[in-house]
């Protein structure tokens, strides 16, 4: 405010410029509608709609416009060998597993003997 007859004038101008700059800097370049899906659904990008997860999948999201399973129901395991996670059935008598074969069984159902 050097050289000014009114010392209050310069701080007000500085404040005005700062507010204008902040307002311009925070303007978004594009507006998108937020779509939130339930955990048992995934967002189909092509139509912006929530679709149910595939069979035996309890929780999923979308990858490359495809459902990607994150958690399977009991008796199923996630197979991540492809582009997206899919649920595959555990071996007979197996409640939780890491794959489809008996040696992949982590927890057996009551009445079944563990495979060794």
Phi and psi restraints in degrees (range 20) as a CNS / XPLOR table:
assign (resid 1 and name C) (resid 2 and name N)
       (resid 2 and name CA) (resid 2 and name C) 1.0 -70.0 20.0 2
assign (resid 2 and name N) (resid 2 and name CA)
       (resid 2 and name C) (resid 3 and name N) 1.0 135.4 20.0 2
assign (resid 2 and name C) (resid 3 and name N)
       (resid 3 and name CA) (resid 3 and name C) 1.0 81.9 20.0 2
assign (resid 3 and name N) (resid 3 and name CA)
       (resid 3 and name C) (resid 4 and name N) 1.0 -1.0 20.0 2
assign (resid 3 and name C) (resid 4 and name N)
       (resid 4 and name CA) (resid 4 and name C) 1.0 -92.3 20.0 2
assign (resid 4 and name N) (resid 4 and name CA)
       (resid 4 and name C) (resid 5 and name N) 1.0 142.4 20.0 2
assign (resid 4 and name C) (resid 5 and name N)
       (resid 5 and name CA) (resid 5 and name C) 1.0 -74.7 20.0 2
assign (resid 5 and name N) (resid 5 and name CA)
       (resid 5 and name C) (resid 6 and name N) 1.0 -26.5 20.0 2
assign (resid 5 and name C) (resid 6 and name N)
       (resid 6 and name CA) (resid 6 and name C) 1.0 -117.3 20.0 2
assign (resid 6 and name N) (resid 6 and name CA)
       (resid 6 and name C) (resid 7 and name N) 1.0 101.9 20.0 2
assign (resid 6 and name C) (resid 7 and name N)
       (resid 7 and name CA) (resid 7 and name C) 1.0 -63.5 20.0 2
assign (resid 7 and name N) (resid 7 and name CA)
       (resid 7 and name C) (resid 8 and name N) 1.0 -19.7 20.0 2
assign (resid 7 and name C) (resid 8 and name N)
       (resid 8 and name CA) (resid 8 and name C) 1.0 -80.5 20.0 2
assign (resid 8 and name N) (resid 8 and name CA)
       (resid 8 and name C) (resid 9 and name N) 1.0 -16.1 20.0 2
assign (resid 8 and name C) (resid 9 and name N)
       (resid 9 and name CA) (resid 9 and name C) 1.0 -69.3 20.0 2
assign (resid 9 and name N) (resid 9 and name CA)
       (resid 9 and name C) (resid 10 and name N) 1.0 -44.6 20.0 2
assign (resid 9 and name C) (resid 10 and name N)
       (resid 10 and name CA) (resid 10 and name C) 1.0 -66.4 20.0 2
assign (resid 10 and name N) (resid 10 and name CA)
       (resid 10 and name C) (resid 11 and name N) 1.0 -48.8 20.0 2
assign (resid 10 and name C) (resid 11 and name N)
       (resid 11 and name CA) (resid 11 and name C) 1.0 -58.6 20.0 2
assign (resid 11 and name N) (resid 11 and name CA)
       (resid 11 and name C) (resid 12 and name N) 1.0 -33.9 20.0 2
assign (resid 11 and name C) (resid 12 and name N)
       (resid 12 and name CA) (resid 12 and name C) 1.0 -68.0 20.0 2
assign (resid 12 and name N) (resid 12 and name CA)
       (resid 12 and name C) (resid 13 and name N) 1.0 -41.0 20.0 2
assign (resid 12 and name C) (resid 13 and name N)
       (resid 13 and name CA) (resid 13 and name C) 1.0 -63.8 20.0 2
assign (resid 13 and name N) (resid 13 and name CA)
       (resid 13 and name C) (resid 14 and name N) 1.0 -42.3 20.0 2
assign (resid 13 and name C) (resid 14 and name N)
       (resid 14 and name CA) (resid 14 and name C) 1.0 -61.3 20.0 2
assign (resid 14 and name N) (resid 14 and name CA)
       (resid 14 and name C) (resid 15 and name N) 1.0 -43.2 20.0 2
assign (resid 14 and name C) (resid 15 and name N)
       (resid 15 and name CA) (resid 15 and name C) 1.0 -62.8 20.0 2
assign (resid 15 and name N) (resid 15 and name CA)
       (resid 15 and name C) (resid 16 and name N) 1.0 -42.3 20.0 2
assign (resid 15 and name C) (resid 16 and name N)
       (resid 16 and name CA) (resid 16 and name C) 1.0 -62.0 20.0 2
assign (resid 16 and name N) (resid 16 and name CA)
       (resid 16 and name C) (resid 17 and name N) 1.0 -43.5 20.0 2
assign (resid 16 and name C) (resid 17 and name N)
       (resid 17 and name CA) (resid 17 and name C) 1.0 -63.8 20.0 2
assign (resid 17 and name N) (resid 17 and name CA)
       (resid 17 and name C) (resid 18 and name N) 1.0 -41.8 20.0 2
assign (resid 17 and name C) (resid 18 and name N)
       (resid 18 and name CA) (resid 18 and name C) 1.0 -62.5 20.0 2
assign (resid 18 and name N) (resid 18 and name CA)
       (resid 18 and name C) (resid 19 and name N) 1.0 -43.2 20.0 2
assign (resid 18 and name C) (resid 19 and name N)
       (resid 19 and name CA) (resid 19 and name C) 1.0 -65.3 20.0 2
assign (resid 19 and name N) (resid 19 and name CA)
       (resid 19 and name C) (resid 20 and name N) 1.0 -42.9 20.0 2
assign (resid 19 and name C) (resid 20 and name N)
       (resid 20 and name CA) (resid 20 and name C) 1.0 -63.2 20.0 2
assign (resid 20 and name N) (resid 20 and name CA)
       (resid 20 and name C) (resid 21 and name N) 1.0 -45.3 20.0 2
assign (resid 20 and name C) (resid 21 and name N)
       (resid 21 and name CA) (resid 21 and name C) 1.0 -60.9 20.0 2
assign (resid 21 and name N) (resid 21 and name CA)
       (resid 21 and name C) (resid 22 and name N) 1.0 -45.6 20.0 2
assign (resid 21 and name C) (resid 22 and name N)
       (resid 22 and name CA) (resid 22 and name C) 1.0 -61.7 20.0 2
assign (resid 22 and name N) (resid 22 and name CA)
       (resid 22 and name C) (resid 23 and name N) 1.0 -41.9 20.0 2
assign (resid 22 and name C) (resid 23 and name N)
       (resid 23 and name CA) (resid 23 and name C) 1.0 -63.9 20.0 2
assign (resid 23 and name N) (resid 23 and name CA)
       (resid 23 and name C) (resid 24 and name N) 1.0 -41.6 20.0 2
assign (resid 23 and name C) (resid 24 and name N)
       (resid 24 and name CA) (resid 24 and name C) 1.0 -69.9 20.0 2
assign (resid 24 and name N) (resid 24 and name CA)
       (resid 24 and name C) (resid 25 and name N) 1.0 -38.0 20.0 2
assign (resid 24 and name C) (resid 25 and name N)
       (resid 25 and name CA) (resid 25 and name C) 1.0 -69.3 20.0 2
assign (resid 25 and name N) (resid 25 and name CA)
       (resid 25 and name C) (resid 26 and name N) 1.0 -24.6 20.0 2
assign (resid 25 and name C) (resid 26 and name N)
       (resid 26 and name CA) (resid 26 and name C) 1.0 -98.6 20.0 2
assign (resid 26 and name N) (resid 26 and name CA)
       (resid 26 and name C) (resid 27 and name N) 1.0 9.0 20.0 2
assign (resid 26 and name C) (resid 27 and name N)
       (resid 27 and name CA) (resid 27 and name C) 1.0 -78.4 20.0 2
assign (resid 27 and name N) (resid 27 and name CA)
       (resid 27 and name C) (resid 28 and name N) 1.0 123.5 20.0 2
assign (resid 27 and name C) (resid 28 and name N)
       (resid 28 and name CA) (resid 28 and name C) 1.0 -69.3 20.0 2
assign (resid 28 and name N) (resid 28 and name CA)
       (resid 28 and name C) (resid 29 and name N) 1.0 150.7 20.0 2
assign (resid 28 and name C) (resid 29 and name N)
       (resid 29 and name CA) (resid 29 and name C) 1.0 -85.2 20.0 2
assign (resid 29 and name N) (resid 29 and name CA)
       (resid 29 and name C) (resid 30 and name N) 1.0 -21.6 20.0 2
assign (resid 29 and name C) (resid 30 and name N)
       (resid 30 and name CA) (resid 30 and name C) 1.0 -147.7 20.0 2
assign (resid 30 and name N) (resid 30 and name CA)
       (resid 30 and name C) (resid 31 and name N) 1.0 153.4 20.0 2
assign (resid 30 and name C) (resid 31 and name N)
       (resid 31 and name CA) (resid 31 and name C) 1.0 -117.1 20.0 2
assign (resid 31 and name N) (resid 31 and name CA)
       (resid 31 and name C) (resid 32 and name N) 1.0 128.9 20.0 2
assign (resid 31 and name C) (resid 32 and name N)
       (resid 32 and name CA) (resid 32 and name C) 1.0 -124.7 20.0 2
assign (resid 32 and name N) (resid 32 and name CA)
       (resid 32 and name C) (resid 33 and name N) 1.0 139.8 20.0 2
assign (resid 32 and name C) (resid 33 and name N)
       (resid 33 and name CA) (resid 33 and name C) 1.0 -78.7 20.0 2
assign (resid 33 and name N) (resid 33 and name CA)
       (resid 33 and name C) (resid 34 and name N) 1.0 130.7 20.0 2
assign (resid 33 and name C) (resid 34 and name N)
       (resid 34 and name CA) (resid 34 and name C) 1.0 -79.0 20.0 2
assign (resid 34 and name N) (resid 34 and name CA)
       (resid 34 and name C) (resid 35 and name N) 1.0 127.1 20.0 2
assign (resid 34 and name C) (resid 35 and name N)
       (resid 35 and name CA) (resid 35 and name C) 1.0 -117.0 20.0 2
assign (resid 35 and name N) (resid 35 and name CA)
       (resid 35 and name C) (resid 36 and name N) 1.0 120.4 20.0 2
assign (resid 35 and name C) (resid 36 and name N)
       (resid 36 and name CA) (resid 36 and name C) 1.0 -112.2 20.0 2
assign (resid 36 and name N) (resid 36 and name CA)
       (resid 36 and name C) (resid 37 and name N) 1.0 127.5 20.0 2
assign (resid 36 and name C) (resid 37 and name N)
       (resid 37 and name CA) (resid 37 and name C) 1.0 -105.1 20.0 2
assign (resid 37 and name N) (resid 37 and name CA)
       (resid 37 and name C) (resid 38 and name N) 1.0 156.6 20.0 2
assign (resid 37 and name C) (resid 38 and name N)
       (resid 38 and name CA) (resid 38 and name C) 1.0 -69.7 20.0 2
assign (resid 38 and name N) (resid 38 and name CA)
       (resid 38 and name C) (resid 39 and name N) 1.0 164.9 20.0 2
assign (resid 38 and name C) (resid 39 and name N)
       (resid 39 and name CA) (resid 39 and name C) 1.0 -66.2 20.0 2
assign (resid 39 and name N) (resid 39 and name CA)
       (resid 39 and name C) (resid 40 and name N) 1.0 -20.4 20.0 2
assign (resid 39 and name C) (resid 40 and name N)
       (resid 40 and name CA) (resid 40 and name C) 1.0 -93.8 20.0 2
assign (resid 40 and name N) (resid 40 and name CA)
       (resid 40 and name C) (resid 41 and name N) 1.0 15.5 20.0 2
assign (resid 40 and name C) (resid 41 and name N)
       (resid 41 and name CA) (resid 41 and name C) 1.0 -131.6 20.0 2
assign (resid 41 and name N) (resid 41 and name CA)
       (resid 41 and name C) (resid 42 and name N) 1.0 164.1 20.0 2
assign (resid 41 and name C) (resid 42 and name N)
       (resid 42 and name CA) (resid 42 and name C) 1.0 -134.8 20.0 2
assign (resid 42 and name N) (resid 42 and name CA)
       (resid 42 and name C) (resid 43 and name N) 1.0 155.3 20.0 2
assign (resid 42 and name C) (resid 43 and name N)
       (resid 43 and name CA) (resid 43 and name C) 1.0 -89.7 20.0 2
assign (resid 43 and name N) (resid 43 and name CA)
       (resid 43 and name C) (resid 44 and name N) 1.0 115.9 20.0 2
assign (resid 43 and name C) (resid 44 and name N)
       (resid 44 and name CA) (resid 44 and name C) 1.0 -79.2 20.0 2
assign (resid 44 and name N) (resid 44 and name CA)
       (resid 44 and name C) (resid 45 and name N) 1.0 107.8 20.0 2
assign (resid 44 and name C) (resid 45 and name N)
       (resid 45 and name CA) (resid 45 and name C) 1.0 -65.0 20.0 2
assign (resid 45 and name N) (resid 45 and name CA)
       (resid 45 and name C) (resid 46 and name N) 1.0 -34.0 20.0 2
assign (resid 45 and name C) (resid 46 and name N)
       (resid 46 and name CA) (resid 46 and name C) 1.0 -63.0 20.0 2
assign (resid 46 and name N) (resid 46 and name CA)
       (resid 46 and name C) (resid 47 and name N) 1.0 -32.2 20.0 2
assign (resid 46 and name C) (resid 47 and name N)
       (resid 47 and name CA) (resid 47 and name C) 1.0 -122.0 20.0 2
assign (resid 47 and name N) (resid 47 and name CA)
       (resid 47 and name C) (resid 48 and name N) 1.0 4.2 20.0 2
assign (resid 47 and name C) (resid 48 and name N)
       (resid 48 and name CA) (resid 48 and name C) 1.0 56.3 20.0 2
assign (resid 48 and name N) (resid 48 and name CA)
       (resid 48 and name C) (resid 49 and name N) 1.0 38.1 20.0 2
assign (resid 48 and name C) (resid 49 and name N)
       (resid 49 and name CA) (resid 49 and name C) 1.0 -120.5 20.0 2
assign (resid 49 and name N) (resid 49 and name CA)
       (resid 49 and name C) (resid 50 and name N) 1.0 150.3 20.0 2
assign (resid 49 and name C) (resid 50 and name N)
       (resid 50 and name CA) (resid 50 and name C) 1.0 -82.1 20.0 2
assign (resid 50 and name N) (resid 50 and name CA)
       (resid 50 and name C) (resid 51 and name N) 1.0 128.7 20.0 2
assign (resid 50 and name C) (resid 51 and name N)
       (resid 51 and name CA) (resid 51 and name C) 1.0 -113.9 20.0 2
assign (resid 51 and name N) (resid 51 and name CA)
       (resid 51 and name C) (resid 52 and name N) 1.0 147.9 20.0 2
assign (resid 51 and name C) (resid 52 and name N)
       (resid 52 and name CA) (resid 52 and name C) 1.0 -68.4 20.0 2
assign (resid 52 and name N) (resid 52 and name CA)
       (resid 52 and name C) (resid 53 and name N) 1.0 148.3 20.0 2
assign (resid 52 and name C) (resid 53 and name N)
       (resid 53 and name CA) (resid 53 and name C) 1.0 -62.4 20.0 2
assign (resid 53 and name N) (resid 53 and name CA)
       (resid 53 and name C) (resid 54 and name N) 1.0 157.9 20.0 2
assign (resid 53 and name C) (resid 54 and name N)
       (resid 54 and name CA) (resid 54 and name C) 1.0 -62.8 20.0 2
assign (resid 54 and name N) (resid 54 and name CA)
       (resid 54 and name C) (resid 55 and name N) 1.0 167.0 20.0 2
assign (resid 54 and name C) (resid 55 and name N)
       (resid 55 and name CA) (resid 55 and name C) 1.0 -52.9 20.0 2
assign (resid 55 and name N) (resid 55 and name CA)
       (resid 55 and name C) (resid 56 and name N) 1.0 142.0 20.0 2
assign (resid 55 and name C) (resid 56 and name N)
       (resid 56 and name CA) (resid 56 and name C) 1.0 68.9 20.0 2
assign (resid 56 and name N) (resid 56 and name CA)
       (resid 56 and name C) (resid 57 and name N) 1.0 5.6 20.0 2
assign (resid 56 and name C) (resid 57 and name N)
       (resid 57 and name CA) (resid 57 and name C) 1.0 -102.7 20.0 2
assign (resid 57 and name N) (resid 57 and name CA)
       (resid 57 and name C) (resid 58 and name N) 1.0 122.1 20.0 2
assign (resid 57 and name C) (resid 58 and name N)
       (resid 58 and name CA) (resid 58 and name C) 1.0 -87.6 20.0 2
assign (resid 58 and name N) (resid 58 and name CA)
       (resid 58 and name C) (resid 59 and name N) 1.0 -30.1 20.0 2
assign (resid 58 and name C) (resid 59 and name N)
       (resid 59 and name CA) (resid 59 and name C) 1.0 -144.5 20.0 2
assign (resid 59 and name N) (resid 59 and name CA)
       (resid 59 and name C) (resid 60 and name N) 1.0 136.2 20.0 2
assign (resid 59 and name C) (resid 60 and name N)
       (resid 60 and name CA) (resid 60 and name C) 1.0 -151.4 20.0 2
assign (resid 60 and name N) (resid 60 and name CA)
       (resid 60 and name C) (resid 61 and name N) 1.0 169.6 20.0 2
assign (resid 60 and name C) (resid 61 and name N)
       (resid 61 and name CA) (resid 61 and name C) 1.0 -139.3 20.0 2
assign (resid 61 and name N) (resid 61 and name CA)
       (resid 61 and name C) (resid 62 and name N) 1.0 -172.8 20.0 2
assign (resid 61 and name C) (resid 62 and name N)
       (resid 62 and name CA) (resid 62 and name C) 1.0 -113.4 20.0 2
assign (resid 62 and name N) (resid 62 and name CA)
       (resid 62 and name C) (resid 63 and name N) 1.0 137.6 20.0 2
assign (resid 62 and name C) (resid 63 and name N)
       (resid 63 and name CA) (resid 63 and name C) 1.0 -132.7 20.0 2
assign (resid 63 and name N) (resid 63 and name CA)
       (resid 63 and name C) (resid 64 and name N) 1.0 127.5 20.0 2
assign (resid 63 and name C) (resid 64 and name N)
       (resid 64 and name CA) (resid 64 and name C) 1.0 50.9 20.0 2
assign (resid 64 and name N) (resid 64 and name CA)
       (resid 64 and name C) (resid 65 and name N) 1.0 41.3 20.0 2
assign (resid 64 and name C) (resid 65 and name N)
       (resid 65 and name CA) (resid 65 and name C) 1.0 61.3 20.0 2
assign (resid 65 and name N) (resid 65 and name CA)
       (resid 65 and name C) (resid 66 and name N) 1.0 31.3 20.0 2
assign (resid 65 and name C) (resid 66 and name N)
       (resid 66 and name CA) (resid 66 and name C) 1.0 -131.1 20.0 2
assign (resid 66 and name N) (resid 66 and name CA)
       (resid 66 and name C) (resid 67 and name N) 1.0 150.8 20.0 2
assign (resid 66 and name C) (resid 67 and name N)
       (resid 67 and name CA) (resid 67 and name C) 1.0 -70.7 20.0 2
assign (resid 67 and name N) (resid 67 and name CA)
       (resid 67 and name C) (resid 68 and name N) 1.0 137.7 20.0 2
assign (resid 67 and name C) (resid 68 and name N)
       (resid 68 and name CA) (resid 68 and name C) 1.0 -123.8 20.0 2
assign (resid 68 and name N) (resid 68 and name CA)
       (resid 68 and name C) (resid 69 and name N) 1.0 111.9 20.0 2
assign (resid 68 and name C) (resid 69 and name N)
       (resid 69 and name CA) (resid 69 and name C) 1.0 -75.1 20.0 2
assign (resid 69 and name N) (resid 69 and name CA)
       (resid 69 and name C) (resid 70 and name N) 1.0 134.3 20.0 2
assign (resid 69 and name C) (resid 70 and name N)
       (resid 70 and name CA) (resid 70 and name C) 1.0 -107.9 20.0 2
assign (resid 70 and name N) (resid 70 and name CA)
       (resid 70 and name C) (resid 71 and name N) 1.0 -27.3 20.0 2
assign (resid 70 and name C) (resid 71 and name N)
       (resid 71 and name CA) (resid 71 and name C) 1.0 -148.6 20.0 2
assign (resid 71 and name N) (resid 71 and name CA)
       (resid 71 and name C) (resid 72 and name N) 1.0 132.5 20.0 2
assign (resid 71 and name C) (resid 72 and name N)
       (resid 72 and name CA) (resid 72 and name C) 1.0 -103.4 20.0 2
assign (resid 72 and name N) (resid 72 and name CA)
       (resid 72 and name C) (resid 73 and name N) 1.0 162.0 20.0 2
assign (resid 72 and name C) (resid 73 and name N)
       (resid 73 and name CA) (resid 73 and name C) 1.0 -69.3 20.0 2
assign (resid 73 and name N) (resid 73 and name CA)
       (resid 73 and name C) (resid 74 and name N) 1.0 163.7 20.0 2
assign (resid 73 and name C) (resid 74 and name N)
       (resid 74 and name CA) (resid 74 and name C) 1.0 -55.0 20.0 2
assign (resid 74 and name N) (resid 74 and name CA)
       (resid 74 and name C) (resid 75 and name N) 1.0 141.8 20.0 2
assign (resid 74 and name C) (resid 75 and name N)
       (resid 75 and name CA) (resid 75 and name C) 1.0 88.5 20.0 2
assign (resid 75 and name N) (resid 75 and name CA)
       (resid 75 and name C) (resid 76 and name N) 1.0 2.6 20.0 2
assign (resid 75 and name C) (resid 76 and name N)
       (resid 76 and name CA) (resid 76 and name C) 1.0 -133.7 20.0 2
assign (resid 76 and name N) (resid 76 and name CA)
       (resid 76 and name C) (resid 77 and name N) 1.0 154.4 20.0 2
assign (resid 76 and name C) (resid 77 and name N)
       (resid 77 and name CA) (resid 77 and name C) 1.0 -128.4 20.0 2
assign (resid 77 and name N) (resid 77 and name CA)
       (resid 77 and name C) (resid 78 and name N) 1.0 154.8 20.0 2
assign (resid 77 and name C) (resid 78 and name N)
       (resid 78 and name CA) (resid 78 and name C) 1.0 -82.8 20.0 2
assign (resid 78 and name N) (resid 78 and name CA)
       (resid 78 and name C) (resid 79 and name N) 1.0 127.5 20.0 2
assign (resid 78 and name C) (resid 79 and name N)
       (resid 79 and name CA) (resid 79 and name C) 1.0 -101.5 20.0 2
assign (resid 79 and name N) (resid 79 and name CA)
       (resid 79 and name C) (resid 80 and name N) 1.0 115.0 20.0 2
assign (resid 79 and name C) (resid 80 and name N)
       (resid 80 and name CA) (resid 80 and name C) 1.0 -109.2 20.0 2
assign (resid 80 and name N) (resid 80 and name CA)
       (resid 80 and name C) (resid 81 and name N) 1.0 24.5 20.0 2
assign (resid 80 and name C) (resid 81 and name N)
       (resid 81 and name CA) (resid 81 and name C) 1.0 -75.0 20.0 2
assign (resid 81 and name N) (resid 81 and name CA)
       (resid 81 and name C) (resid 82 and name N) 1.0 -19.2 20.0 2
assign (resid 81 and name C) (resid 82 and name N)
       (resid 82 and name CA) (resid 82 and name C) 1.0 -99.7 20.0 2
assign (resid 82 and name N) (resid 82 and name CA)
       (resid 82 and name C) (resid 83 and name N) 1.0 -157.2 20.0 2
assign (resid 82 and name C) (resid 83 and name N)
       (resid 83 and name CA) (resid 83 and name C) 1.0 -72.1 20.0 2
assign (resid 83 and name N) (resid 83 and name CA)
       (resid 83 and name C) (resid 84 and name N) 1.0 -29.6 20.0 2
assign (resid 83 and name C) (resid 84 and name N)
       (resid 84 and name CA) (resid 84 and name C) 1.0 -134.7 20.0 2
assign (resid 84 and name N) (resid 84 and name CA)
       (resid 84 and name C) (resid 85 and name N) 1.0 159.3 20.0 2
assign (resid 84 and name C) (resid 85 and name N)
       (resid 85 and name CA) (resid 85 and name C) 1.0 -74.5 20.0 2
assign (resid 85 and name N) (resid 85 and name CA)
       (resid 85 and name C) (resid 86 and name N) 1.0 134.4 20.0 2
assign (resid 85 and name C) (resid 86 and name N)
       (resid 86 and name CA) (resid 86 and name C) 1.0 -131.7 20.0 2
assign (resid 86 and name N) (resid 86 and name CA)
       (resid 86 and name C) (resid 87 and name N) 1.0 152.2 20.0 2
assign (resid 86 and name C) (resid 87 and name N)
       (resid 87 and name CA) (resid 87 and name C) 1.0 -88.9 20.0 2
assign (resid 87 and name N) (resid 87 and name CA)
       (resid 87 and name C) (resid 88 and name N) 1.0 130.0 20.0 2
assign (resid 87 and name C) (resid 88 and name N)
       (resid 88 and name CA) (resid 88 and name C) 1.0 -120.9 20.0 2
assign (resid 88 and name N) (resid 88 and name CA)
       (resid 88 and name C) (resid 89 and name N) 1.0 147.7 20.0 2
assign (resid 88 and name C) (resid 89 and name N)
       (resid 89 and name CA) (resid 89 and name C) 1.0 -72.1 20.0 2
assign (resid 89 and name N) (resid 89 and name CA)
       (resid 89 and name C) (resid 90 and name N) 1.0 138.0 20.0 2
assign (resid 89 and name C) (resid 90 and name N)
       (resid 90 and name CA) (resid 90 and name C) 1.0 -73.1 20.0 2
assign (resid 90 and name N) (resid 90 and name CA)
       (resid 90 and name C) (resid 91 and name N) 1.0 165.2 20.0 2
assign (resid 90 and name C) (resid 91 and name N)
       (resid 91 and name CA) (resid 91 and name C) 1.0 -61.6 20.0 2
assign (resid 91 and name N) (resid 91 and name CA)
       (resid 91 and name C) (resid 92 and name N) 1.0 156.8 20.0 2
assign (resid 91 and name C) (resid 92 and name N)
       (resid 92 and name CA) (resid 92 and name C) 1.0 -53.5 20.0 2
assign (resid 92 and name N) (resid 92 and name CA)
       (resid 92 and name C) (resid 93 and name N) 1.0 132.2 20.0 2
assign (resid 92 and name C) (resid 93 and name N)
       (resid 93 and name CA) (resid 93 and name C) 1.0 84.9 20.0 2
assign (resid 93 and name N) (resid 93 and name CA)
       (resid 93 and name C) (resid 94 and name N) 1.0 1.5 20.0 2
assign (resid 93 and name C) (resid 94 and name N)
       (resid 94 and name CA) (resid 94 and name C) 1.0 -103.6 20.0 2
assign (resid 94 and name N) (resid 94 and name CA)
       (resid 94 and name C) (resid 95 and name N) 1.0 128.4 20.0 2
assign (resid 94 and name C) (resid 95 and name N)
       (resid 95 and name CA) (resid 95 and name C) 1.0 -89.1 20.0 2
assign (resid 95 and name N) (resid 95 and name CA)
       (resid 95 and name C) (resid 96 and name N) 1.0 -43.1 20.0 2
assign (resid 95 and name C) (resid 96 and name N)
       (resid 96 and name CA) (resid 96 and name C) 1.0 -131.0 20.0 2
assign (resid 96 and name N) (resid 96 and name CA)
       (resid 96 and name C) (resid 97 and name N) 1.0 145.0 20.0 2
assign (resid 96 and name C) (resid 97 and name N)
       (resid 97 and name CA) (resid 97 and name C) 1.0 -154.4 20.0 2
assign (resid 97 and name N) (resid 97 and name CA)
       (resid 97 and name C) (resid 98 and name N) 1.0 171.1 20.0 2
assign (resid 97 and name C) (resid 98 and name N)
       (resid 98 and name CA) (resid 98 and name C) 1.0 -110.6 20.0 2
assign (resid 98 and name N) (resid 98 and name CA)
       (resid 98 and name C) (resid 99 and name N) 1.0 2.2 20.0 2
assign (resid 98 and name C) (resid 99 and name N)
       (resid 99 and name CA) (resid 99 and name C) 1.0 -177.4 20.0 2
assign (resid 99 and name N) (resid 99 and name CA)
       (resid 99 and name C) (resid 100 and name N) 1.0 -178.7 20.0 2
assign (resid 99 and name C) (resid 100 and name N)
       (resid 100 and name CA) (resid 100 and name C) 1.0 -82.0 20.0 2
assign (resid 100 and name N) (resid 100 and name CA)
       (resid 100 and name C) (resid 101 and name N) 1.0 -14.5 20.0 2
assign (resid 100 and name C) (resid 101 and name N)
       (resid 101 and name CA) (resid 101 and name C) 1.0 -89.4 20.0 2
assign (resid 101 and name N) (resid 101 and name CA)
       (resid 101 and name C) (resid 102 and name N) 1.0 155.3 20.0 2
assign (resid 101 and name C) (resid 102 and name N)
       (resid 102 and name CA) (resid 102 and name C) 1.0 -54.4 20.0 2
assign (resid 102 and name N) (resid 102 and name CA)
       (resid 102 and name C) (resid 103 and name N) 1.0 -35.7 20.0 2
assign (resid 102 and name C) (resid 103 and name N)
       (resid 103 and name CA) (resid 103 and name C) 1.0 -70.7 20.0 2
assign (resid 103 and name N) (resid 103 and name CA)
       (resid 103 and name C) (resid 104 and name N) 1.0 -10.4 20.0 2
assign (resid 103 and name C) (resid 104 and name N)
       (resid 104 and name CA) (resid 104 and name C) 1.0 -88.3 20.0 2
assign (resid 104 and name N) (resid 104 and name CA)
       (resid 104 and name C) (resid 105 and name N) 1.0 -2.7 20.0 2
assign (resid 104 and name C) (resid 105 and name N)
       (resid 105 and name CA) (resid 105 and name C) 1.0 -70.8 20.0 2
assign (resid 105 and name N) (resid 105 and name CA)
       (resid 105 and name C) (resid 106 and name N) 1.0 129.1 20.0 2
assign (resid 105 and name C) (resid 106 and name N)
       (resid 106 and name CA) (resid 106 and name C) 1.0 -101.7 20.0 2
assign (resid 106 and name N) (resid 106 and name CA)
       (resid 106 and name C) (resid 107 and name N) 1.0 -30.4 20.0 2
assign (resid 106 and name C) (resid 107 and name N)
       (resid 107 and name CA) (resid 107 and name C) 1.0 -145.2 20.0 2
assign (resid 107 and name N) (resid 107 and name CA)
       (resid 107 and name C) (resid 108 and name N) 1.0 124.9 20.0 2
assign (resid 107 and name C) (resid 108 and name N)
       (resid 108 and name CA) (resid 108 and name C) 1.0 -91.9 20.0 2
assign (resid 108 and name N) (resid 108 and name CA)
       (resid 108 and name C) (resid 109 and name N) 1.0 155.7 20.0 2
assign (resid 108 and name C) (resid 109 and name N)
       (resid 109 and name CA) (resid 109 and name C) 1.0 -76.1 20.0 2
assign (resid 109 and name N) (resid 109 and name CA)
       (resid 109 and name C) (resid 110 and name N) 1.0 155.4 20.0 2
assign (resid 109 and name C) (resid 110 and name N)
       (resid 110 and name CA) (resid 110 and name C) 1.0 -56.0 20.0 2
assign (resid 110 and name N) (resid 110 and name CA)
       (resid 110 and name C) (resid 111 and name N) 1.0 137.6 20.0 2
assign (resid 110 and name C) (resid 111 and name N)
       (resid 111 and name CA) (resid 111 and name C) 1.0 90.9 20.0 2
assign (resid 111 and name N) (resid 111 and name CA)
       (resid 111 and name C) (resid 112 and name N) 1.0 -6.0 20.0 2
assign (resid 111 and name C) (resid 112 and name N)
       (resid 112 and name CA) (resid 112 and name C) 1.0 -109.5 20.0 2
assign (resid 112 and name N) (resid 112 and name CA)
       (resid 112 and name C) (resid 113 and name N) 1.0 143.1 20.0 2
assign (resid 112 and name C) (resid 113 and name N)
       (resid 113 and name CA) (resid 113 and name C) 1.0 -89.5 20.0 2
assign (resid 113 and name N) (resid 113 and name CA)
       (resid 113 and name C) (resid 114 and name N) 1.0 141.4 20.0 2
assign (resid 113 and name C) (resid 114 and name N)
       (resid 114 and name CA) (resid 114 and name C) 1.0 -66.4 20.0 2
assign (resid 114 and name N) (resid 114 and name CA)
       (resid 114 and name C) (resid 115 and name N) 1.0 144.6 20.0 2
assign (resid 114 and name C) (resid 115 and name N)
       (resid 115 and name CA) (resid 115 and name C) 1.0 -86.7 20.0 2
assign (resid 115 and name N) (resid 115 and name CA)
       (resid 115 and name C) (resid 116 and name N) 1.0 134.2 20.0 2
